[in-house]
């Protein structure tokens, strides 16, 4: 009797198998630990980034407004509205495309769209063989700027360096404590003290950081993805420069925060120094990142 002829695998099945092999090859050849030092940025002149003293008036005016209006009262109100309002529903890639119309007023380093910046960050992480979940964090870390389209008061409650409210403003925040003098919390008998409404070692999970894209995205992604704690810290704290770059507010940290601080510092170069004149092609990169998104978001449609 003639042997049964096996049917050839479909092109789709074959393509999926090749993709899996290529991913394994990449992981074996290039995989690096999360905490390995970044290589892509070593030739860059880092002194040209975050030059706020030489920033344009638009940037300075932004921070004057942010530092005046980010109060405890506003933050409580914003969180309450986030929990109670109806939410938009989109896939992650649809959210990326919507964000392509947004340009950050407080960033002195680039005027590129957010989609360009996010792909630059993700590609830098990918090319250095960092974990796949970290590549995804690079892709989505600024997606919280969608908040601008969903009821924000302006850009002052969406972007900018973040800081705690409810305790004294630290002089290591950009432009220093002088910029907070018109904030209603500045002279509050409780909020103006070193620990304010917090206690030493309480942990940053118990600290209210000023409302914006970091906090917004953190609260969305923590319940709808399988990104690990280190990735969640990268999302929540990547704009918390007074903490991860200047050493402020460390008295509020617990043991978990110590580990998360190192993760955020490992991520920072890919956020800050990946900004360049080279513009990635979204359509060319889309198939790779759609599969990456599906790995960590169990539901394709996300509540924003």
C-alpha contacts under 8 A as a table, 3 or more apart, distances in Angstrom:
res1	aa1	res2	aa2	distance
9	X	13	X	6.20
9	X	14	X	6.29
10	X	13	X	5.22
10	X	14	X	6.18
11	X	14	X	5.02
11	X	15	X	5.96
12	X	15	X	5.08
12	X	16	X	6.23
13	X	16	X	5.17
13	X	17	X	6.25
14	X	17	X	5.10
14	X	18	X	6.23
15	X	18	X	5.15
15	X	19	X	6.20
16	X	19	X	5.08
16	X	20	X	6.29
17	X	20	X	5.16
17	X	21	X	6.31
18	X	21	X	5.12
18	X	22	X	6.13
19	X	22	X	5.10
19	X	23	X	6.19
20	X	23	X	5.13
20	X	24	X	6.29
21	X	24	X	5.08
21	X	25	X	6.12
22	X	25	X	4.99
22	X	26	X	6.10
23	X	26	X	5.08
23	X	27	X	6.12
24	X	27	X	5.03
24	X	28	X	6.10
25	X	28	X	5.17
25	X	29	X	5.96
26	X	29	X	5.21
26	X	30	X	5.55
26	X	31	X	6.95
26	X	129	X	7.24
27	X	30	X	5.51
27	X	31	X	4.62
27	X	129	X	6.72
28	X	31	X	5.85
30	X	128	X	6.75
30	X	129	X	4.73
30	X	130	X	7.94
31	X	128	X	7.57
31	X	129	X	4.45
31	X	130	X	5.85
31	X	131	X	7.08
32	X	36	X	6.50
32	X	128	X	7.19
32	X	129	X	5.51
32	X	130	X	5.19
32	X	131	X	7.29
33	X	36	X	5.36
33	X	130	X	6.41
33	X	131	X	7.37
34	X	130	X	6.00
34	X	131	X	6.69
34	X	263	X	7.43
34	X	266	X	6.96
35	X	262	X	7.60
35	X	263	X	7.01
35	X	266	X	5.71
36	X	266	X	7.71
37	X	266	X	7.32
38	X	41	X	6.73
38	X	42	X	7.67
38	X	128	X	7.52
38	X	266	X	7.83
38	X	269	X	7.19
39	X	42	X	5.66
39	X	128	X	7.48
40	X	43	X	7.49
40	X	124	X	7.04
40	X	128	X	7.62
41	X	44	X	5.30
41	X	269	X	7.32
41	X	273	X	6.32
41	X	274	X	7.48
44	X	273	X	7.71
45	X	48	X	6.22
46	X	49	X	5.67
46	X	273	X	7.51
47	X	50	X	7.90
47	X	51	X	7.74
48	X	51	X	6.37
49	X	108	X	7.67
49	X	109	X	6.02
49	X	272	X	7.62
49	X	273	X	7.71
50	X	107	X	7.89
50	X	108	X	6.31
50	X	109	X	6.61
51	X	54	X	5.75
51	X	55	X	6.31
51	X	108	X	6.87
52	X	55	X	4.69
52	X	59	X	7.80
52	X	60	X	7.77
52	X	108	X	6.85
52	X	174	X	7.96
55	X	58	X	7.98
55	X	59	X	6.14
55	X	60	X	6.89
55	X	108	X	5.97
56	X	59	X	5.60
56	X	60	X	6.67
56	X	108	X	7.70
57	X	60	X	5.03
57	X	61	X	5.87
58	X	61	X	5.21
58	X	62	X	6.09
58	X	105	X	6.83
58	X	106	X	7.39
59	X	62	X	5.08
59	X	63	X	6.52
59	X	105	X	6.21
59	X	106	X	4.71
59	X	107	X	7.08
59	X	108	X	7.04
60	X	63	X	5.35
60	X	64	X	6.31
60	X	106	X	7.87
61	X	64	X	5.05
61	X	65	X	6.30
62	X	65	X	5.29
62	X	66	X	6.16
62	X	105	X	7.20
62	X	106	X	6.30
62	X	155	X	7.78
62	X	156	X	6.45
63	X	66	X	4.88
63	X	67	X	5.87
63	X	106	X	7.46
63	X	156	X	7.44
63	X	160	X	7.44
63	X	179	X	7.92
64	X	67	X	5.41
64	X	68	X	6.28
64	X	179	X	6.06
64	X	180	X	7.70
65	X	68	X	5.18
65	X	69	X	6.15
65	X	156	X	6.51
66	X	69	X	5.39
66	X	70	X	5.84
66	X	156	X	4.69
66	X	157	X	6.93
66	X	160	X	7.95
67	X	70	X	5.82
67	X	179	X	6.31
67	X	180	X	5.21
67	X	183	X	6.58
68	X	71	X	7.62
68	X	179	X	7.59
68	X	180	X	5.72
68	X	181	X	7.43
68	X	182	X	5.36
68	X	183	X	4.19
68	X	184	X	7.50
69	X	74	X	7.52
69	X	156	X	7.91
69	X	183	X	6.24
70	X	74	X	6.34
70	X	75	X	6.94
70	X	157	X	7.36
70	X	165	X	7.50
70	X	183	X	7.47
70	X	210	X	6.27
70	X	211	X	7.57
71	X	74	X	5.20
71	X	75	X	6.20
71	X	165	X	6.35
71	X	166	X	7.82
71	X	183	X	6.89
71	X	184	X	6.92
71	X	185	X	6.22
71	X	210	X	7.82
72	X	75	X	5.12
72	X	76	X	6.22
72	X	165	X	5.73
72	X	166	X	5.86
72	X	185	X	7.32
73	X	76	X	5.33
73	X	77	X	6.29
74	X	77	X	5.08
74	X	78	X	6.09
75	X	78	X	5.06
75	X	79	X	6.20
75	X	208	X	7.91
75	X	210	X	6.50
75	X	211	X	5.86
76	X	79	X	5.35
76	X	80	X	6.22
77	X	80	X	5.17
77	X	81	X	6.23
78	X	81	X	5.17
78	X	82	X	6.18
78	X	211	X	7.06
79	X	82	X	5.02
79	X	83	X	6.39
79	X	211	X	7.81
80	X	83	X	5.30
80	X	84	X	6.25
81	X	84	X	5.09
81	X	85	X	5.62
82	X	85	X	5.78
87	X	303	X	5.86
87	X	304	X	5.42
88	X	303	X	5.83
88	X	304	X	5.05
89	X	301	X	6.18
89	X	302	X	5.56
89	X	303	X	4.74
89	X	304	X	5.91
90	X	94	X	5.91
90	X	95	X	6.22
90	X	301	X	5.18
90	X	302	X	5.48
90	X	303	X	6.83
90	X	304	X	7.23
91	X	94	X	5.15
91	X	95	X	6.28
91	X	300	X	5.60
91	X	301	X	4.46
91	X	302	X	5.66
92	X	95	X	5.02
92	X	96	X	6.30
92	X	293	X	7.35
92	X	300	X	7.52
92	X	301	X	7.33
92	X	302	X	6.90
93	X	96	X	4.92
93	X	97	X	6.30
93	X	290	X	7.28
94	X	97	X	5.12
94	X	98	X	6.24
95	X	98	X	5.08
95	X	99	X	6.22
95	X	143	X	7.19
95	X	146	X	7.51
96	X	99	X	5.15
96	X	100	X	6.49
96	X	115	X	6.06
96	X	140	X	7.81
96	X	143	X	6.84
97	X	100	X	5.18
97	X	101	X	7.96
97	X	115	X	6.97
98	X	101	X	6.42
98	X	146	X	7.76
99	X	102	X	5.43
99	X	113	X	7.78
99	X	114	X	6.18
99	X	115	X	6.48
99	X	143	X	7.17
99	X	145	X	7.29
99	X	146	X	6.21
100	X	113	X	5.40
100	X	114	X	5.56
100	X	115	X	5.04
100	X	116	X	7.71
101	X	113	X	6.50
101	X	114	X	7.70
102	X	113	X	5.95
102	X	114	X	6.24
103	X	111	X	6.32
103	X	112	X	6.71
103	X	113	X	5.35
103	X	114	X	6.44
104	X	107	X	5.77
104	X	111	X	7.31
104	X	114	X	7.74
104	X	155	X	7.94
104	X	159	X	7.06
105	X	155	X	7.32
106	X	159	X	7.01
106	X	160	X	5.88
107	X	110	X	6.31
107	X	111	X	7.72
107	X	160	X	7.63
109	X	275	X	7.44
110	X	275	X	6.87
110	X	276	X	7.97
112	X	116	X	6.34
112	X	117	X	6.81
113	X	116	X	5.44
113	X	117	X	6.60
114	X	117	X	5.01
114	X	118	X	6.05
114	X	142	X	7.54
115	X	118	X	5.15
115	X	119	X	6.15
116	X	119	X	5.32
116	X	120	X	6.13
116	X	279	X	6.35
116	X	280	X	6.54
117	X	120	X	5.05
117	X	121	X	6.22
117	X	274	X	7.66
117	X	275	X	6.31
118	X	121	X	5.13
118	X	122	X	6.15
118	X	138	X	6.21
118	X	139	X	4.84
118	X	140	X	6.66
118	X	141	X	7.46
118	X	142	X	7.16
119	X	122	X	5.05
119	X	123	X	5.88
119	X	138	X	7.54
119	X	139	X	5.78
119	X	280	X	6.66
119	X	282	X	7.59
120	X	123	X	5.25
120	X	124	X	6.16
120	X	274	X	5.76
120	X	275	X	6.66
120	X	279	X	7.62
120	X	280	X	6.76
121	X	124	X	5.30
121	X	125	X	6.41
121	X	138	X	5.14
121	X	139	X	6.60
121	X	270	X	5.16
121	X	271	X	5.58
121	X	274	X	5.54
121	X	275	X	7.65
122	X	125	X	5.21
122	X	126	X	6.05
122	X	135	X	4.99
122	X	136	X	6.70
122	X	137	X	7.45
122	X	138	X	4.32
122	X	139	X	4.89
122	X	270	X	7.70
123	X	126	X	4.86
123	X	127	X	5.92
123	X	135	X	7.37
124	X	127	X	5.29
124	X	128	X	6.47
124	X	270	X	6.32
124	X	274	X	6.58
125	X	128	X	5.36
125	X	129	X	6.57
125	X	130	X	5.72
125	X	134	X	7.19
125	X	135	X	5.55
125	X	138	X	7.13
125	X	270	X	6.53
126	X	129	X	5.17
126	X	130	X	6.03
126	X	131	X	7.97
126	X	132	X	7.52
126	X	135	X	5.69
127	X	130	X	7.82
130	X	134	X	6.55
130	X	135	X	6.96
131	X	134	X	5.25
131	X	135	X	6.56
132	X	135	X	5.00
132	X	136	X	6.42
132	X	292	X	7.37
133	X	136	X	5.05
133	X	137	X	6.32
133	X	227	X	6.25
133	X	228	X	7.75
133	X	231	X	7.22
133	X	296	X	7.41
134	X	137	X	4.88
134	X	138	X	6.24
134	X	231	X	6.39
135	X	138	X	5.10
135	X	139	X	6.41
136	X	139	X	4.95
136	X	140	X	6.28
136	X	289	X	7.77
136	X	292	X	6.71
136	X	293	X	6.77
137	X	140	X	5.22
137	X	141	X	5.30
137	X	231	X	6.27
137	X	234	X	7.47
137	X	235	X	7.04
138	X	141	X	5.60
138	X	270	X	7.42
138	X	271	X	7.24
139	X	142	X	7.92
140	X	143	X	5.16
141	X	144	X	7.35
141	X	214	X	7.69
141	X	217	X	7.74
141	X	234	X	7.59
141	X	235	X	5.26
142	X	145	X	5.89
142	X	213	X	6.73
142	X	214	X	7.21
142	X	217	X	7.85
142	X	235	X	7.82
143	X	146	X	5.95
143	X	213	X	7.27
143	X	217	X	6.70
144	X	147	X	5.82
144	X	158	X	7.79
144	X	212	X	7.53
144	X	213	X	4.02
144	X	214	X	6.11
144	X	215	X	7.81
144	X	216	X	5.64
144	X	217	X	4.51
145	X	148	X	5.77
145	X	158	X	5.94
145	X	159	X	6.99
145	X	212	X	7.68
145	X	213	X	4.91
146	X	149	X	5.53
146	X	150	X	6.71
146	X	213	X	7.61
147	X	150	X	4.86
147	X	151	X	6.73
147	X	152	X	5.97
147	X	158	X	6.37
147	X	212	X	7.63
147	X	213	X	6.53
147	X	216	X	7.38
148	X	151	X	6.59
148	X	152	X	5.05
148	X	153	X	7.84
148	X	154	X	6.84
148	X	155	X	6.67
148	X	158	X	6.23
149	X	152	X	6.83
152	X	155	X	7.29
152	X	157	X	6.46
152	X	158	X	6.98
153	X	156	X	7.43
153	X	157	X	6.57
154	X	157	X	6.36
154	X	158	X	7.29
155	X	158	X	5.00
155	X	159	X	5.96
156	X	159	X	6.10
156	X	160	X	7.15
156	X	212	X	7.95
157	X	210	X	7.92
157	X	211	X	5.96
157	X	212	X	4.95
157	X	213	X	7.87
158	X	211	X	7.17
158	X	212	X	4.02
158	X	213	X	5.02
159	X	212	X	5.88
159	X	213	X	6.08
160	X	239	X	6.97
161	X	173	X	7.84
161	X	174	X	7.41
161	X	239	X	4.85
161	X	240	X	5.73
161	X	241	X	6.20
161	X	242	X	7.93
162	X	209	X	6.58
162	X	210	X	5.91
162	X	212	X	7.93
162	X	237	X	7.97
162	X	239	X	5.54
162	X	240	X	4.70
162	X	241	X	7.07
162	X	242	X	7.79
163	X	169	X	7.78
163	X	173	X	7.28
163	X	209	X	5.44
163	X	210	X	5.80
163	X	240	X	6.12
163	X	242	X	7.06
164	X	167	X	6.90
164	X	169	X	7.58
164	X	207	X	6.69
164	X	208	X	5.65
164	X	209	X	4.16
164	X	210	X	5.77
165	X	168	X	7.70
165	X	169	X	7.59
165	X	191	X	7.62
165	X	208	X	6.04
165	X	209	X	6.00
165	X	210	X	6.03
166	X	185	X	7.70
166	X	190	X	7.69
166	X	191	X	4.67
166	X	192	X	7.62
166	X	196	X	5.57
166	X	197	X	5.72
166	X	198	X	7.74
166	X	208	X	7.40
167	X	190	X	7.27
167	X	191	X	4.39
167	X	192	X	5.49
167	X	193	X	5.74
167	X	194	X	5.84
167	X	195	X	5.33
167	X	196	X	3.97
167	X	197	X	6.39
167	X	198	X	7.41
168	X	186	X	7.39
168	X	191	X	5.93
168	X	192	X	4.27
168	X	193	X	5.14
168	X	194	X	5.15
168	X	195	X	7.03
168	X	196	X	6.68
169	X	173	X	7.48
169	X	177	X	6.11
169	X	180	X	7.59
169	X	186	X	7.69
169	X	192	X	7.30
170	X	173	X	5.84
170	X	176	X	7.12
170	X	177	X	6.35
170	X	248	X	6.96
170	X	249	X	7.88
171	X	174	X	7.85
171	X	175	X	7.87
171	X	176	X	4.38
171	X	177	X	4.94
172	X	175	X	7.87
172	X	176	X	5.86
172	X	177	X	7.97
172	X	242	X	5.69
172	X	246	X	6.43
172	X	248	X	6.66
173	X	176	X	5.27
173	X	177	X	7.25
173	X	241	X	7.62
173	X	242	X	5.31
174	X	242	X	7.68
175	X	178	X	7.30
175	X	179	X	6.19
176	X	179	X	6.04
176	X	180	X	7.82
177	X	180	X	5.36
177	X	181	X	7.18
178	X	181	X	5.69
179	X	182	X	7.53
180	X	183	X	5.22
180	X	186	X	6.49
181	X	184	X	7.98
181	X	186	X	5.97
182	X	186	X	7.28
183	X	186	X	5.41
184	X	187	X	6.94
184	X	188	X	7.25
185	X	188	X	4.96
185	X	191	X	5.99
185	X	192	X	6.76
186	X	191	X	7.18
186	X	192	X	5.71
187	X	191	X	7.57
187	X	192	X	5.80
188	X	191	X	5.27
188	X	192	X	5.49
189	X	192	X	5.93
189	X	193	X	7.09
190	X	193	X	5.73
190	X	196	X	5.20
190	X	197	X	6.92
191	X	195	X	7.93
191	X	196	X	4.68
191	X	197	X	6.75
192	X	196	X	6.43
193	X	196	X	4.96
195	X	198	X	5.23
195	X	199	X	5.83
195	X	200	X	7.08
196	X	199	X	7.75
198	X	202	X	6.78
198	X	206	X	7.94
198	X	207	X	7.15
198	X	252	X	7.79
199	X	202	X	5.47
199	X	252	X	6.91
200	X	251	X	5.69
200	X	252	X	5.07
200	X	253	X	7.60
201	X	251	X	6.01
201	X	252	X	4.47
201	X	253	X	4.90
201	X	254	X	5.01
202	X	206	X	6.49
202	X	207	X	7.91
202	X	252	X	5.58
202	X	253	X	6.42
202	X	254	X	6.37
203	X	206	X	5.71
203	X	207	X	7.01
203	X	252	X	5.64
203	X	253	X	4.58
203	X	254	X	4.67
203	X	256	X	7.80
203	X	257	X	6.75
204	X	207	X	4.86
204	X	208	X	7.96
204	X	252	X	6.54
204	X	253	X	5.90
204	X	254	X	7.50
204	X	257	X	6.85
209	X	215	X	7.34
210	X	215	X	7.79
211	X	214	X	7.73
211	X	215	X	5.96
211	X	216	X	7.19
212	X	215	X	5.69
212	X	216	X	6.04
213	X	216	X	5.03
213	X	217	X	5.94
214	X	217	X	5.47
214	X	218	X	6.06
214	X	235	X	5.94
214	X	236	X	4.77
214	X	237	X	6.81
214	X	238	X	7.42
214	X	239	X	7.14
215	X	218	X	5.09
215	X	219	X	6.30
215	X	236	X	5.63
216	X	219	X	5.49
216	X	220	X	6.49
217	X	220	X	5.01
217	X	221	X	5.98
217	X	235	X	7.19
217	X	236	X	7.51
218	X	221	X	5.36
218	X	222	X	5.91
218	X	232	X	6.54
218	X	235	X	6.07
218	X	236	X	5.43
219	X	222	X	5.63
219	X	223	X	7.09
220	X	223	X	6.19
220	X	224	X	6.61
220	X	303	X	7.26
220	X	304	X	6.62
221	X	224	X	5.05
221	X	225	X	5.50
221	X	232	X	7.88
222	X	225	X	6.07
222	X	226	X	7.70
222	X	227	X	7.63
222	X	232	X	6.97
224	X	297	X	6.37
224	X	298	X	7.29
224	X	299	X	7.47
224	X	302	X	7.20
225	X	296	X	5.42
225	X	297	X	4.59
225	X	298	X	6.57
226	X	296	X	5.06
226	X	297	X	6.56
226	X	298	X	7.84
227	X	231	X	5.91
227	X	232	X	6.65
227	X	296	X	6.18
228	X	231	X	5.41
228	X	232	X	6.39
229	X	232	X	4.97
229	X	233	X	6.17
229	X	260	X	7.76
230	X	233	X	5.13
230	X	234	X	6.35
230	X	260	X	5.85
230	X	263	X	5.74
230	X	264	X	7.55
231	X	234	X	4.99
231	X	235	X	6.36
231	X	263	X	7.76
232	X	235	X	5.12
232	X	236	X	6.19
233	X	236	X	5.10
233	X	237	X	5.69
233	X	238	X	7.66
233	X	260	X	5.99
233	X	261	X	7.90
233	X	263	X	7.35
233	X	264	X	6.46
234	X	237	X	5.51
234	X	238	X	5.29
234	X	260	X	7.98
234	X	263	X	6.81
234	X	264	X	4.87
234	X	267	X	6.64
235	X	238	X	5.87
236	X	239	X	7.73
237	X	240	X	4.92
237	X	241	X	7.98
237	X	244	X	7.94
237	X	264	X	6.87
238	X	241	X	7.18
238	X	264	X	6.30
238	X	267	X	7.85
238	X	268	X	6.73
240	X	243	X	5.61
240	X	244	X	6.41
241	X	244	X	5.26
241	X	245	X	5.10
241	X	246	X	6.53
242	X	245	X	5.83
242	X	246	X	4.81
242	X	247	X	6.26
242	X	248	X	5.32
242	X	249	X	7.71
243	X	246	X	5.74
243	X	247	X	4.97
243	X	248	X	4.73
243	X	249	X	5.99
243	X	250	X	6.92
244	X	247	X	6.10
244	X	248	X	7.83
244	X	261	X	6.33
244	X	264	X	7.10
244	X	265	X	6.44
245	X	265	X	7.83
247	X	250	X	6.43
249	X	252	X	5.72
249	X	253	X	7.46
250	X	253	X	5.29
253	X	256	X	7.84
253	X	257	X	5.54
253	X	258	X	6.98
254	X	257	X	5.36
254	X	258	X	6.75
255	X	258	X	5.28
255	X	259	X	7.06
256	X	259	X	5.54
256	X	260	X	6.42
257	X	260	X	4.83
257	X	261	X	5.90
258	X	261	X	5.21
258	X	262	X	6.85
259	X	262	X	5.47
259	X	263	X	6.69
260	X	263	X	5.00
260	X	264	X	6.26
261	X	264	X	5.18
261	X	265	X	6.20
262	X	265	X	5.07
262	X	266	X	6.14
263	X	266	X	5.04
263	X	267	X	6.37
264	X	267	X	5.07
264	X	268	X	6.14
265	X	268	X	5.18
265	X	269	X	7.67
266	X	269	X	6.97
267	X	270	X	5.74
267	X	271	X	6.76
268	X	271	X	5.14
268	X	272	X	6.04
269	X	272	X	5.16
269	X	273	X	5.27
269	X	274	X	7.15
270	X	273	X	5.77
270	X	274	X	5.31
271	X	274	X	6.07
271	X	275	X	7.63
272	X	275	X	6.50
273	X	276	X	7.79
276	X	279	X	7.64
281	X	284	X	5.47
281	X	285	X	6.41
282	X	285	X	5.21
282	X	286	X	5.76
283	X	286	X	5.10
283	X	287	X	7.80
284	X	287	X	7.24
285	X	288	X	5.75
285	X	289	X	6.51
286	X	289	X	5.26
286	X	290	X	5.93
287	X	290	X	5.24
287	X	291	X	6.56
288	X	291	X	5.57
288	X	292	X	6.44
289	X	292	X	4.75
289	X	293	X	5.99
290	X	293	X	5.15
290	X	294	X	6.33
291	X	294	X	5.13
291	X	295	X	6.47
292	X	295	X	5.25
292	X	296	X	7.10
293	X	296	X	5.69
293	X	297	X	5.98
294	X	297	X	5.27
294	X	298	X	6.59
294	X	299	X	7.90
294	X	300	X	6.92
295	X	298	X	7.25
297	X	300	X	6.47
299	X	302	X	6.74
